[in-house]
Amino acid sequence: MVIVGAGIVGVSTAYFLKRAGVPVRLVDARAPAAAATGAADGAVSVASKRPGPMMATATAGIRLYRELTAEGVLDGLFFTRSTFLVAVDDAEAEVLATHAASYATIPAPAGSKTLIRVGTTEIPAPSLHGLPPAQAKATEQAFRVATGKALSIAGYPAIADPEDVNQPMILILLIVLMAYGAMTLGPIAAILVEMFPTRIRYSAMSLPYHIGNGYFGGLLPTVCFALVAQRGDIYFGLWYPVVVAGVSGVIGLLFIKEPTRDQMYGND
């Protein structure tokens, strides 16, 4: 079989026919990728796709490029592209944090125009001050769409590639977290009961328990998101649960005593 044209279509067709055992001769008037294919960016991204045929095609394309790289066909030609993102105000930081993108906040001179830079793309940040509610909402939505498109072009996926998800490891990690939860919830009832005499037990147990769960636990998403938006590091919010757990551990080791020999009803 003779295939005329050594662009991406011709080369791909020849490659798969050859892999299927079909004899192939590929000819071109000049050289491989000498025309449109050589001038194209060649970026493969799933960020702009919604679940469906286009998403399936894009993810299959990414898998194929990685397979061809592993086989040596695209050795040194396929690579992931990193992007440096800059947010200069809270609105931009919120948009970037929503897209789980790491970024840096750089103070700008007073009176300068606010811009968000994604790679080489610059997006002016709109001012919503004084706008009617409907116009402000539409302006903010347009800014979010423009930022999302720039992130998509830069290679930030909208969702994770299912083929890259290590499902057994995720299951193991979830089981470990469930085990830690069971180790906490199992003995906590008995421990709280033994810590306080019956005459004050209800209030003594209820107040710290609800402060810990309601305030420290309930505010966890808000505080973690604020930390991420402030620093630009998508993992920086983990410091909140780590610090709270560390402080709780130190307080427990120093001040919580073993109540085995205490008389639970001695002061009643």
C-alpha positions as CSV (number, residue, x, y, z in Angstrom):
1,M,0.0,0.0,0.0
2,V,1.3,3.5,-0.9
3,I,0.4,6.5,1.2
4,V,1.1,9.9,-0.3
5,G,1.8,12.7,2.2
6,A,4.0,12.4,5.4
7,G,2.0,14.7,7.6
8,I,0.4,13.6,10.8
9,V,-2.5,11.9,9.0
10,G,-0.3,10.0,6.5
11,V,2.3,9.0,9.1
12,S,-0.3,7.8,11.6
13,T,-2.1,5.8,9.0
14,A,1.2,4.2,7.8
15,Y,2.2,3.4,11.4
16,F,-1.0,1.6,12.3
17,L,-1.1,-0.3,9.0
18,K,2.5,-1.4,9.5
19,R,1.8,-2.4,13.0
20,A,-1.2,-4.5,11.7
21,G,1.1,-6.3,9.3
22,V,0.2,-4.4,6.1
23,P,3.2,-3.5,3.8
24,V,3.3,0.2,3.5
25,R,5.3,2.7,1.4
26,L,5.1,6.3,2.5
27,V,6.1,9.1,0.0
28,D,6.2,12.9,0.3
29,A,7.2,15.6,-2.2
30,R,9.5,17.1,0.4
31,A,10.0,15.7,3.9
32,P,8.0,14.4,6.8
33,A,6.0,17.2,8.5
34,A,7.1,19.7,6.0
35,A,3.8,21.6,5.7
36,A,1.0,22.1,8.1
37,T,2.0,19.4,10.5
38,G,5.4,20.9,11.1
39,A,3.9,24.3,11.7
40,A,1.3,23.1,14.3
41,D,1.8,23.3,18.0
42,G,0.9,19.7,18.5
43,A,-0.5,20.2,22.0
44,V,-2.8,17.4,23.4
45,S,-5.1,18.6,26.1
46,V,-8.3,17.4,27.8
47,A,-9.0,20.6,29.7
48,S,-11.4,22.1,27.1
49,K,-13.4,18.9,26.6
50,R,-16.5,17.8,28.3
51,P,-17.2,14.1,29.1
52,G,-18.2,12.4,25.9
53,P,-16.6,11.4,22.6
54,M,-14.2,14.4,22.4
55,M,-13.0,13.7,26.0
56,A,-12.5,10.0,25.1
57,T,-10.6,10.9,21.9
58,A,-8.3,13.3,23.8
59,T,-7.5,10.9,26.6
60,A,-6.9,8.1,24.1
61,G,-4.5,10.5,22.2
62,I,-2.6,11.2,25.4
63,R,-2.2,7.5,26.1
64,L,-1.1,6.9,22.5
65,Y,1.6,9.6,22.7
66,R,2.9,8.1,25.9
67,E,3.0,4.6,24.4
68,L,4.8,5.8,21.3
69,T,7.3,7.6,23.6
70,A,7.9,4.4,25.5
71,E,8.4,2.5,22.3
72,G,11.0,5.1,21.1
73,V,8.9,6.4,18.2
74,L,8.6,9.8,19.8
75,D,11.7,9.7,22.0
76,G,12.6,13.2,22.9
77,L,9.6,14.7,21.1
78,F,6.8,14.3,23.6
79,F,7.0,16.3,26.8
80,T,4.7,17.9,29.4
81,R,4.8,21.7,29.5
82,S,4.9,23.6,32.8
83,T,3.4,27.1,33.2
84,F,4.1,29.9,35.6
85,L,0.9,31.6,36.8
86,V,0.8,35.0,38.4
87,A,-2.2,36.4,40.5
88,V,-2.0,40.0,41.6
89,D,-5.3,40.3,43.6
90,D,-7.7,38.2,45.5
91,A,-10.2,37.7,42.6
92,E,-7.5,36.2,40.4
93,A,-6.2,34.1,43.3
94,E,-9.7,32.7,43.8
95,V,-10.0,31.8,40.1
96,L,-6.6,30.1,40.0
97,A,-7.2,28.2,43.3
98,T,-10.6,27.0,41.9
99,H,-8.7,25.5,39.0
100,A,-6.1,23.9,41.4
101,A,-3.3,25.8,39.7
102,S,-0.2,26.8,41.6
103,Y,0.7,30.5,41.2
104,A,2.6,33.4,42.6
105,T,1.3,36.7,43.8
106,I,3.5,39.7,42.8
107,P,2.7,43.2,44.2
108,A,2.2,45.7,41.5
109,P,2.9,49.5,41.6
110,A,0.0,51.6,42.7
111,G,-2.3,52.5,39.8
112,S,-1.0,49.8,37.5
113,K,-3.3,47.6,35.5
114,T,-4.1,44.3,37.0
115,L,-3.1,41.3,34.8
116,I,-3.1,37.6,35.2
117,R,-0.4,35.8,33.2
118,V,-0.7,32.2,32.2
119,G,2.4,31.3,30.2
120,T,2.6,34.0,27.5
121,T,-1.1,34.8,27.7
122,E,-2.1,38.0,29.6
123,I,-5.7,38.4,30.8
124,P,-6.8,41.8,32.2
125,A,-8.6,41.5,35.5
126,P,-12.0,43.3,35.4
127,S,-13.1,45.7,38.1
128,L,-16.6,44.9,39.4
129,H,-16.8,48.0,41.5
130,G,-19.9,50.0,40.7
131,L,-21.3,47.6,38.2
132,P,-25.0,46.5,38.3
133,P,-25.3,43.0,39.7
134,A,-26.2,41.3,36.4
135,Q,-23.3,43.0,34.6
136,A,-20.9,42.2,37.4
137,K,-21.9,38.6,37.3
138,A,-21.5,38.4,33.5
139,T,-18.1,40.2,33.7
140,E,-16.9,37.8,36.3
141,Q,-18.1,34.8,34.4
142,A,-16.3,36.0,31.2
143,F,-13.1,36.4,33.2
144,R,-13.4,32.9,34.6
145,V,-14.0,31.5,31.1
146,A,-11.0,33.3,29.7
147,T,-8.8,32.1,32.5
148,G,-10.0,28.6,32.2
149,K,-9.3,28.6,28.4
150,A,-5.8,29.9,29.1
151,L,-5.2,27.2,31.6
152,S,-6.5,24.6,29.1
153,I,-4.1,25.8,26.5
154,A,-1.3,25.7,29.0
155,G,-2.0,22.0,29.7
156,Y,-4.0,22.1,32.9
157,P,-6.6,19.3,32.7
158,A,-10.2,19.9,33.8
159,I,-10.3,16.4,35.3
160,A,-7.8,13.7,35.9
161,D,-7.1,11.2,33.2
162,P,-8.7,8.0,34.4
163,E,-5.8,5.9,32.9
164,D,-3.3,7.8,35.2
165,V,-5.3,7.2,38.4
166,N,-3.7,4.5,40.6
167,Q,-7.0,3.1,41.8
168,P,-5.5,0.3,44.0
169,M,-3.3,2.9,45.8
170,I,-6.3,5.2,46.3
171,L,-8.3,2.3,47.8
172,I,-5.4,1.5,50.1
173,L,-5.1,5.1,51.3
174,L,-8.9,5.3,51.9
175,I,-8.7,2.1,54.0
176,V,-5.8,3.6,56.0
177,L,-7.8,6.8,56.6
178,M,-10.9,4.7,57.6
179,A,-8.7,2.8,60.0
180,Y,-7.5,5.9,61.6
181,G,-11.0,7.2,61.9
182,A,-12.1,3.9,63.5
183,M,-9.2,4.1,65.9
184,T,-10.4,7.6,67.0
185,L,-14.1,7.1,67.1
186,G,-14.0,3.6,68.8
187,P,-12.4,4.6,72.1
188,I,-13.4,8.2,72.3
189,A,-16.8,7.6,73.9
190,A,-15.3,5.6,76.8
191,I,-12.4,8.1,77.2
192,L,-14.7,11.1,77.4
193,V,-17.0,9.4,79.9
194,E,-14.0,8.5,82.2
195,M,-12.5,12.0,82.1
196,F,-15.4,13.8,83.9
197,P,-17.6,13.0,86.9
198,T,-21.3,12.5,86.3
199,R,-22.5,15.8,87.6
200,I,-20.6,17.8,85.0
201,R,-20.1,15.1,82.3
202,Y,-22.7,16.4,79.8
203,S,-21.4,19.9,79.6
204,A,-17.8,18.9,80.0
205,M,-18.0,16.5,77.1
206,S,-20.3,18.5,74.9
207,L,-18.5,21.8,74.9
208,P,-15.0,20.7,73.8
209,Y,-16.4,18.0,71.5
210,H,-18.5,20.5,69.5
211,I,-15.8,23.1,69.5
212,G,-13.4,20.6,68.0
213,N,-15.8,19.1,65.5
214,G,-17.9,22.2,64.7
215,Y,-15.4,25.0,64.6
216,F,-12.0,23.4,63.9
217,G,-13.5,20.7,61.7
218,G,-16.3,22.7,60.1
219,L,-14.0,25.5,59.1
220,L,-11.4,23.2,57.6
221,P,-12.5,23.7,54.0
222,T,-12.8,27.5,54.4
223,V,-9.4,27.9,56.1
224,C,-7.6,25.5,53.8
225,F,-9.0,27.3,50.7
226,A,-8.0,30.7,52.1
227,L,-4.4,29.4,52.8
228,V,-4.2,28.1,49.2
229,A,-5.5,31.3,47.8
230,Q,-3.1,33.4,49.9
231,R,0.1,31.4,49.1
232,G,-0.7,30.0,45.7
233,D,0.5,26.5,46.7
234,I,-2.3,24.0,46.3
235,Y,-0.8,21.9,49.1
236,F,-0.3,24.8,51.6
237,G,-3.8,24.2,53.1
238,L,-2.6,20.9,54.5
239,W,-0.8,22.9,57.2
240,Y,-4.1,23.6,58.9
241,P,-5.0,20.0,59.8
242,V,-1.4,19.1,60.4
243,V,-0.9,22.0,62.9
244,V,-4.3,21.3,64.6
245,A,-3.5,17.6,65.0
246,G,0.0,18.4,66.3
247,V,-1.2,20.8,68.9
248,S,-4.0,18.4,69.9
249,G,-1.4,15.6,70.3
250,V,0.9,17.8,72.5
251,I,-2.0,18.9,74.7
252,G,-3.2,15.3,75.1
253,L,0.3,14.0,76.0
254,L,0.8,16.8,78.6
255,F,-2.6,17.2,80.2
256,I,-4.8,14.1,79.7
257,K,-4.1,11.6,82.4
258,E,-5.0,7.9,82.6
259,P,-8.2,7.7,84.6
260,T,-8.0,4.0,85.5
261,R,-7.6,4.6,89.2
262,D,-9.9,7.6,89.5
263,Q,-13.2,7.2,91.2
264,M,-15.9,8.1,88.6
265,Y,-18.5,8.8,91.3
266,G,-16.2,10.0,94.0
267,N,-17.3,13.7,93.8
268,D,-21.0,13.0,93.2
